[in-house]
Amino acid sequence: MATTDDVRLTEYASCGGCAAKYSAALLQDLVARLPVEADPNLLVGLAPSDDAAVYRIDDTRALAFTVDFFPPIVDAPADYGAIAAANALNDIFAMGATPLVALSVASFPESLPADAVAGVLEGAAAKVREAGAVLAGGHTLRSEEPLYGLAVIGTVSPDAIWTKAGALPGDGLYLTKPLGTGLLVHGRKEGRVDDETLGRAIEQMKALNAETARSLRALGPHAVTDVTGFGLIGHAYEMATRSGVRIELEASALPLLPEAVELAEAGVVTGGDSRNRAYVGDALTVDGAGDAHVTLAFDPQTAGGLLVSLPPDAGGTVGVRIGTVAAGEGVRLHA
């Protein structure tokens, strides 16, 4: 009988993490077909969509809702559970909200050892506790490919919600985690990445954006989103579109994981790369930036950092300054 030590979760999956996301272009078309709710208390829904939905309870309280799940991105069950939980919880932090209650969304092969399934759940529960929330239950199906994630409810003041839609010309753009985790996970499957390098990527993916969000509250951000499966450029494109501005990204300023740079320079790309490029399409202008920087800017991240648009008089910063907001439209990646 197989034991937890024998389990390699990624062998059960055809793709993993946020690289498994449905094509952004197809998703955009699908969402456009759905009816838009007219309830005035739905402060953030599908028109336009954001990192989470927000529903107002009264003048001082609103609920933020999100759900996120994906196939295994790493082999260790506890790490998989923690990364999946962090990825879902970070959507709540990206809205300026505080997580309150989470439910597991899970599907596992019945052949998977019970200890491995328990490890996934325990890793997630620990991350939910770290976020100050409670894992209160969930729903589990059986399937040949494992899937795990969370549905999360958080609280936020109706006048303190962060969205992608408020960036203004003159703002500075900041990114709070380095790029490249998607390439490192993909490179590991090809035998190009060692245990130590992958371990550093795992620790980054397990990190909550809670402390960063707390620091941001005092700075009055104009727009916030988390960088996940659509890559930095994909999420910057959404911020540009929602805000009616152009996002200017400086390639040399991007924080990058060194080993991921080596992979990009060697021509390695993830399965999500082409879908992310198709989503942005002609809205991207590349001006002097090298191919490796473009690849890393499209690299799908799992539980990535926050992309933040801060007013020039914010009186402080978070993360690394990677560009500016300008009048116009689309995204420009320049040298």
C-alpha positions as CSV (number, residue, x, y, z in Angstrom):
1,M,0.0,0.0,0.0
2,A,1.3,3.5,-0.9
3,T,2.4,5.7,2.0
4,T,2.5,9.5,2.2
5,D,6.3,9.3,1.7
6,D,5.7,7.6,-1.7
7,V,3.2,10.3,-2.9
8,R,4.2,12.7,-5.6
9,L,1.1,14.9,-5.9
10,T,2.2,16.5,-9.1
11,E,2.2,13.1,-10.8
12,Y,-1.6,13.2,-10.4
13,A,-2.0,16.5,-12.2
14,S,-1.7,17.6,-15.8
15,C,-1.0,21.1,-14.7
16,G,-0.8,22.9,-11.4
17,G,-1.3,26.1,-9.4
18,C,-2.6,29.2,-11.1
19,A,-1.1,28.1,-14.4
20,A,-4.2,25.8,-14.5
21,K,-6.5,28.8,-14.8
22,Y,-9.0,28.9,-17.6
23,S,-7.9,31.1,-20.4
24,A,-8.4,34.8,-19.4
25,A,-9.6,35.6,-22.9
26,L,-12.2,32.8,-22.8
27,L,-13.2,33.7,-19.3
28,Q,-13.7,37.3,-20.2
29,D,-16.1,36.3,-23.0
30,L,-17.9,33.9,-20.7
31,V,-18.4,36.5,-17.9
32,A,-19.7,39.0,-20.5
33,R,-22.6,36.6,-21.2
34,L,-23.7,36.5,-17.6
35,P,-26.5,38.7,-16.3
36,V,-25.4,41.7,-14.2
37,E,-27.1,41.9,-10.9
38,A,-28.8,45.2,-10.1
39,D,-28.7,44.9,-6.3
40,P,-27.3,48.2,-5.0
41,N,-25.7,46.4,-2.1
42,L,-23.5,44.4,-4.5
43,L,-20.6,46.8,-4.4
44,V,-18.2,44.6,-6.4
45,G,-19.6,41.9,-8.7
46,L,-19.2,41.2,-12.4
47,A,-19.5,44.7,-13.7
48,P,-16.6,44.7,-13.6
49,S,-15.2,41.7,-11.8
50,D,-12.3,41.9,-9.3
51,D,-10.3,39.7,-7.0
52,A,-13.4,39.1,-4.8
53,A,-17.1,40.1,-4.7
54,V,-18.2,42.5,-2.1
55,Y,-21.7,42.8,-0.6
56,R,-22.8,45.6,1.7
57,I,-24.6,44.7,5.0
58,D,-25.0,48.2,6.3
59,D,-23.2,51.6,6.3
60,T,-20.1,50.2,8.2
61,R,-19.9,46.6,7.2
62,A,-19.5,44.6,4.0
63,L,-18.7,41.0,3.2
64,A,-15.9,40.1,0.7
65,F,-16.3,36.6,-1.0
66,T,-13.9,34.6,-3.1
67,V,-13.3,31.0,-4.2
68,D,-10.0,29.6,-5.6
69,F,-8.8,26.1,-6.1
70,F,-6.3,24.3,-8.4
71,P,-4.4,21.0,-9.0
72,P,-1.2,20.3,-7.1
73,I,1.7,22.6,-7.8
74,V,4.2,20.8,-5.5
75,D,4.5,17.2,-4.2
76,A,4.4,17.7,-0.4
77,P,0.7,17.6,0.8
78,A,1.1,20.2,3.6
79,D,2.9,22.6,1.2
80,Y,0.1,22.1,-1.4
81,G,-2.6,22.8,1.1
82,A,-0.8,25.9,2.5
83,I,-0.1,27.4,-1.0
84,A,-3.7,26.8,-2.1
85,A,-5.0,28.4,1.1
86,A,-2.6,31.4,0.8
87,N,-3.7,31.9,-2.8
88,A,-7.4,32.1,-1.9
89,L,-6.8,34.2,1.3
90,N,-4.7,36.7,-0.6
91,D,-7.7,37.6,-2.8
92,I,-9.4,38.9,0.4
93,F,-6.3,40.9,1.4
94,A,-6.2,42.4,-2.1
95,M,-9.6,43.9,-1.5
96,G,-8.6,45.5,1.7
97,A,-10.6,43.0,3.7
98,T,-9.9,40.8,6.7
99,P,-10.6,37.0,6.3
100,L,-13.2,35.6,8.6
101,V,-14.3,32.1,7.7
102,A,-13.1,29.6,5.0
103,L,-14.5,26.4,3.6
104,S,-12.5,23.7,1.8
105,V,-13.2,23.0,-1.9
106,A,-11.6,19.6,-2.5
107,S,-11.5,16.7,-4.9
108,F,-9.1,13.7,-4.4
109,P,-8.5,10.3,-5.9
110,E,-9.7,7.5,-3.5
111,S,-6.3,5.8,-4.2
112,L,-4.5,8.7,-2.5
113,P,-3.3,7.7,1.0
114,A,-5.5,9.1,3.7
115,D,-2.4,10.7,5.4
116,A,-1.7,12.6,2.2
117,V,-5.2,14.0,2.1
118,A,-5.0,14.9,5.8
119,G,-1.7,16.6,5.1
120,V,-3.3,18.9,2.5
121,L,-6.1,19.8,4.9
122,E,-3.8,20.4,7.8
123,G,-1.5,22.6,5.7
124,A,-4.5,24.7,4.7
125,A,-5.9,24.9,8.2
126,A,-2.7,26.2,9.6
127,K,-2.5,28.9,6.9
128,V,-6.1,29.9,7.6
129,R,-5.3,30.2,11.3
130,E,-2.3,32.3,10.5
131,A,-4.6,34.7,8.6
132,G,-6.7,35.0,11.7
133,A,-9.7,33.1,10.2
134,V,-11.4,29.8,10.8
135,L,-11.6,26.8,8.6
136,A,-15.2,25.7,9.3
137,G,-15.8,22.8,6.9
138,G,-16.1,22.3,3.2
139,H,-17.1,19.8,0.4
140,T,-15.0,17.0,-1.0
141,L,-15.5,14.9,-4.2
142,R,-13.6,12.0,-5.6
143,S,-11.8,12.4,-8.9
144,E,-8.6,11.2,-10.6
145,E,-6.9,14.6,-10.4
146,P,-6.6,16.2,-7.0
147,L,-8.0,19.7,-6.6
148,Y,-7.9,21.9,-3.5
149,G,-8.6,25.4,-2.5
150,L,-10.9,27.6,-0.3
151,A,-14.0,29.6,-0.4
152,V,-13.4,32.6,1.9
153,I,-15.5,35.2,3.4
154,G,-14.0,38.4,4.9
155,T,-15.1,41.7,6.2
156,V,-14.4,45.2,5.0
157,S,-15.8,48.7,5.5
158,P,-17.8,49.8,2.4
159,D,-15.7,53.0,2.2
160,A,-12.4,51.1,2.4
161,I,-12.6,48.6,-0.4
162,W,-9.6,48.3,-2.8
163,T,-10.3,47.5,-6.4
164,K,-8.4,47.5,-9.7
165,A,-10.3,50.5,-10.9
166,G,-8.8,53.5,-9.1
167,A,-5.3,54.0,-10.6
168,L,-4.6,57.6,-11.6
169,P,-2.0,59.2,-13.9
170,G,1.1,60.1,-11.8
171,D,0.7,57.2,-9.4
172,G,3.7,55.0,-8.7
173,L,3.3,51.2,-9.2
174,Y,4.7,48.8,-6.7
175,L,5.1,45.0,-6.6
176,T,5.5,43.1,-3.3
177,K,6.8,39.7,-4.3
178,P,9.4,38.7,-6.9
179,L,8.3,37.1,-10.2
180,G,9.3,33.7,-11.5
181,T,7.6,31.0,-9.3
182,G,5.7,29.6,-12.3
183,L,8.9,29.1,-14.3
184,L,10.6,27.4,-11.3
185,V,7.8,25.0,-10.7
186,H,7.7,24.2,-14.5
187,G,11.5,23.9,-14.5
188,R,11.5,21.4,-11.7
189,K,9.3,19.1,-13.8
190,E,11.9,19.3,-16.5
191,G,14.7,18.5,-14.0
192,R,16.2,22.0,-14.3
193,V,15.6,23.2,-10.7
194,D,17.0,21.7,-7.5
195,D,15.4,21.2,-4.2
196,E,16.8,24.3,-2.5
197,T,15.7,26.6,-5.3
198,L,12.2,25.1,-5.4
199,G,12.1,25.3,-1.6
200,R,12.6,29.1,-1.7
201,A,9.8,29.4,-4.3
202,I,7.5,27.3,-2.1
203,E,8.1,29.5,0.9
204,Q,7.3,32.6,-1.2
205,M,4.1,31.0,-2.5
206,K,3.1,30.1,1.1
207,A,3.5,33.7,2.3
208,L,0.3,35.6,3.0
209,N,-0.1,39.2,1.9
210,A,-1.6,40.0,5.3
211,E,1.2,42.2,6.7
212,T,1.6,44.0,3.4
213,A,-2.1,44.8,3.3
214,R,-1.9,46.1,6.9
215,S,0.9,48.4,5.9
216,L,-1.0,49.6,2.8
217,R,-4.0,50.8,4.7
218,A,-2.1,53.8,6.0
219,L,-0.9,54.8,2.5
220,G,-4.3,55.2,0.8
221,P,-3.7,53.1,-2.3
222,H,-5.7,54.1,-5.4
223,A,-5.8,50.5,-6.9
224,V,-4.7,47.1,-5.7
225,T,-4.7,43.6,-7.2
226,D,-2.8,40.4,-6.5
227,V,-0.6,38.9,-9.3
228,T,-1.6,35.3,-9.9
229,G,-2.3,33.2,-13.0
230,F,-2.5,35.9,-15.6
231,G,1.0,37.1,-14.8
232,L,2.1,40.6,-14.0
233,I,1.2,42.0,-17.4
234,G,-2.2,40.3,-17.4
235,H,-3.1,41.8,-14.1
236,A,-1.6,45.2,-15.0
237,Y,-3.7,45.1,-18.1
238,E,-6.8,44.6,-16.0
239,M,-5.8,47.5,-13.8
240,A,-5.2,49.7,-16.8
241,T,-8.6,48.7,-18.4
242,R,-10.6,49.1,-15.2
243,S,-8.9,52.5,-14.4
244,G,-8.9,54.0,-17.9
245,V,-5.1,54.5,-17.8
246,R,-1.9,53.2,-19.3
247,I,0.4,51.1,-17.1
248,E,4.1,51.8,-17.7
249,L,6.4,49.0,-16.4
250,E,10.2,49.3,-16.3
251,A,11.7,45.9,-17.1
252,S,15.0,46.5,-15.3
253,A,13.1,47.4,-12.1
254,L,11.1,44.1,-11.9
255,P,12.0,42.0,-8.9
256,L,12.9,38.6,-10.3
257,L,13.9,35.2,-8.8
258,P,17.5,34.7,-10.2
259,E,17.0,31.1,-11.1
260,A,13.8,32.0,-13.0
261,V,15.8,34.5,-15.0
262,E,18.2,31.8,-16.1
263,L,15.3,29.6,-17.2
264,A,13.7,32.5,-19.1
265,E,17.0,33.3,-20.8
266,A,17.2,29.6,-21.8
267,G,13.8,29.9,-23.5
268,V,11.7,28.0,-20.9
269,V,8.1,29.0,-20.8
270,T,5.1,27.6,-18.8
271,G,1.9,26.3,-20.2
272,G,0.0,29.5,-19.3
273,D,2.4,31.8,-21.1
274,S,0.7,31.7,-24.5
275,R,-2.8,32.1,-23.0
276,N,-1.6,35.2,-21.0
277,R,-0.1,36.7,-24.1
278,A,-3.3,36.1,-26.1
279,Y,-5.4,37.8,-23.4
280,V,-3.4,41.0,-23.4
281,G,-2.8,40.9,-27.2
282,D,-2.1,44.3,-28.9
283,A,-2.7,46.2,-25.6
284,L,1.0,45.5,-24.8
285,T,3.8,47.6,-26.2
286,V,7.3,46.3,-25.7
287,D,9.9,49.0,-26.0
288,G,13.5,47.8,-25.6
289,A,12.7,45.1,-23.0
290,G,14.4,41.7,-23.6
291,D,12.6,38.5,-24.3
292,A,13.4,37.1,-20.8
293,H,11.8,40.1,-19.1
294,V,8.7,39.7,-21.3
295,T,8.5,36.0,-20.4
296,L,8.9,36.7,-16.6
297,A,6.3,39.5,-16.8
298,F,3.8,37.0,-18.4
299,D,4.8,34.1,-16.0
300,P,1.7,32.8,-14.1
301,Q,2.2,33.3,-10.4
302,T,0.6,31.3,-7.6
303,A,-0.1,33.3,-4.4
304,G,1.9,36.1,-5.9
305,G,2.4,39.6,-4.5
306,L,0.2,42.7,-4.6
307,L,0.4,45.1,-7.5
308,V,-0.3,48.5,-6.0
309,S,-1.0,52.0,-7.4
310,L,0.0,54.6,-4.9
311,P,-0.5,58.3,-5.1
312,P,2.8,60.3,-5.3
313,D,2.2,61.9,-1.9
314,A,1.4,58.6,-0.2
315,G,4.2,59.2,2.3
316,G,5.5,55.7,2.1
317,T,5.9,52.6,-0.1
318,V,5.5,48.9,-0.1
319,G,7.6,46.4,-2.1
320,V,9.6,47.5,-5.1
321,R,8.7,50.4,-7.4
322,I,8.3,48.9,-10.9
323,G,6.7,51.7,-12.9
324,T,4.1,54.5,-13.1
325,V,0.6,55.2,-14.2
326,A,0.1,57.5,-17.2
327,A,-2.7,58.9,-19.3
328,G,-3.7,56.6,-22.1
329,E,-4.5,52.9,-22.4
330,G,-2.9,49.5,-22.3
331,V,0.5,48.4,-20.9
332,R,4.0,49.4,-21.9
333,L,7.0,47.3,-20.9
334,H,10.1,49.4,-21.5
335,A,13.8,49.1,-20.9
